[in-house]
Amino acid sequence: KNINPLTTSIASMYYKTIIISDVHMGIPDSKYQELLLWLQKQKCSQLILNWDIVDWVYIRLFGKRKKSYTNWFASVKQLAKENNSTLKYIKGNHDDFTKHPMEWEMYDNIIYRSKDKTYYICHGHEFGEVAGKNKLVLFIVFSGVCLFYWINRIYNKTRNRLWLDQHSLIKLAKWIASKIMVGGTKNFHKKLIQTMKKEKVDGIICWHLHESNDILIGKYHYLNSGDRIESCTAVVEHEDGKRELIRISK
């Protein structure tokens, strides 16, 4: 069941922790510059980047590396220094650290203690099915999702010319991808519970599926920050220990 209604954060705030992921710089739909503008307004004690910040898979296949991506990391690093914030980086499945080495702490996962609760933080790709680990299947799924995003851009440009609101066609692509990559929502939740039991934690914070969530699965708390392509959400912890999913805007 859902925990909290989704709120929108625009004003400057202080957060104990901000956790973002799936920015996918390189994909034309990425709103990474808007994210940076939002981060510049905020203060936090800890910033956790739970990868796919740069999408090296897309860049290798369809795009090119831009200086603005390097500048983005430099700006985030400078913000952390100015605010005396801790930066942590969790590896994901679109990483290529030989091309873009990180200069701060890097982890496969983190055990995060938040007031009286303990959370397991990981990217989420480790919960994939066997098919999701096959490189050919990964390429086909990834190319298909990129095609959906391209169609979605054309569709919404047409709607803009007709003075109509934006409308997403990506939900179907996400559903198909989740069925192939993690065996569907029920199977994914089952794996989350298995991990939480094994790690003896109260909840899990992960991404990968680009589907924002703040729900209870049985007695366990599952948080998914979504992405910076469509949902434009993040997970934050307030000074009083309250954890929530927020929609972020510049």
Secondary structure, DSSP 4 states (H G I P E B T S, - for coil): -B-S--EEE-S--EEEEEEE----BTSTT--HHHHHHHHHH-EEEEEEE-S-SB-HHHHHHT----HHHHHHHHHHHHHHHHHT-EEEEE--SS--TTTS--SSEEES-EEEEETTEEEEE--SGGG--TGGG-HHHHHHHHHHHHHHHHHHHHHHHHHHHTT------HHHHHHHHHHHHHSSHHHHHHHHHHHHHHHT-SEEE--SS---EEEEETTEEEEE---TTTT-EEEEE-TTS-EEEEEE--
